[in-house]
């Protein structure tokens, strides 16, 4: 990487936030082997059940975490840049617990997992920063599982729309990168239920849908549907 790229990388959130507990030499130990990747929409970044030697700090884009079994795929959570993905591998013998797929074109920096683990063991402040990030990610996944387990499809779909609005796009109006099937996999329901419910939400003036664009017109009504399940 040339000097311009190096300055851009060393000033990113990975260093200024997650790595603020590291001294310059410790950060350089990670940074000197960092490689930059670009991923196309739909490209697999990590594959469930395979070994990996890297973490990915996502610098651009949105990804989905998918749990695969014989019958279907379940989207465990969705996350966006800037975030560190692959953290579960630290405690799982370097085996990917989930398949991570680019929802839209993404860019990321690959970080050597062995060096990363050594720094965690030797620097308590750094370890706490990383564990805090991991906890937030798993918290979102757990809340999604709770929603799927105890709510009817209307409540689950409302939860998904609220999550996308609040956490991913940070706007009441957004161009959705997920297909209707992916929404169904995230909400734990069928594609037909997604289409039917979104149509009903539109008829009730809760949301407006035009192609891939979704606008939440009545956020409080959507929250009420989420709450009553």
TAWO-V703845 format. One record per pair of residues at least 24 apart in sequence whose C-alpha atoms are under 6 Angstrom apart, sorted by the first residue. I is the first residue (numbers start at 1). GAP is how many residues later the second one is. Records with the same first field share a line. If there is no record, write none. Layout:
I->GAP / GAP
//
This chain:
18->111
21->104 / 105
34->76 / 77
35->74 / 75
36->72 / 73
37->70 / 71
38->68 / 69
39->66 / 67
40->65
41->61 / 62 / 63 / 64
42->59 / 60 / 61
43->58 / 59
44->56 / 57
45->55 / 56
46->53 / 54
47->52
48->48 / 49 / 50 / 51
49->46 / 47
50->45 / 46
51->43 / 44
52->42
53->60
54->56 / 57 / 58 / 59
55->31 / 55 / 56 / 58
56->28 / 29 / 52 / 53 / 54
57->26 / 27 / 51 / 52
58->24 / 25 / 50
59->48 / 49
60->46 / 47
61->44 / 45
62->41 / 42
63->38 / 39 / 40
64->36 / 37
65->33 / 34 / 35
66->32 / 33
67->31
74->111
75->110 / 111
76->65
77->64
148->40
151->78
152->77
155->70 / 71 / 74
156->31
157->30
158->64 / 68
159->67
172->43 / 44
173->41 / 42
174->39 / 40
175->37 / 38
176->36 / 37
//
